[in-house]
Amino acid sequence: MKTIGRVFVTGLLTVIPVLATVFLMVWFVEAAESLVGAQVRQLIPDVYYVTGMGIAMVCLAIFLVGLLMRAWLFRELTVRAERFLLAIPLVRSIYAAVRDLLGLIVERDEEARMQVVAVELPGTGMRLIGFVTRSDFSDLPKGVGHDGEVAVYLPMSYMVGGYTVFLPRAATTPLPWSREEAMKFVLIAGIRAMRRTQVERS
């Protein structure tokens, strides 16, 4: 019975993430199709509408925006629109947070931003995994950061949050780890690695 239970748990841990991923993807596609598809139906007769046109229109629109961003005039208009959004108090907080988060995720300059490091808490022997977000503080108020320091983001596990700390670069230890894998490890508190070890032992 003990062996059967372990096999069942192993299967459960394998199936649930797959089902959850499929469910979320299907929900997202259906929501986007329902929202955008309704707008498409207003432009063309229902007889010509095919399921999936809503998603196709979203992908096409995103691609076209990417192409237009190569043009100086469109970039200038985007900058002005962004300044307008940043002038609205509540909208500014949401827009800036989402923009900066996506910018950090898609940024490809690994050496300059989001370098994975380990930070040891003095006198404890404990280490935290963090991400170097900046080393230049010239655009910030005086006293926020000092020469030789870096800003390190320390994310929390199982929640959207964390701490931004300023400390000497010498207090950080670079880790040969991609930021995607490191962030995934921190957010799930390393449970995936633990589960693999338990499965191998069983």
Order of alpha helices (4+ residues) and beta strands (2+ residues): alpha-alpha-alpha-alpha-beta-beta-beta-beta-beta-alpha-alpha
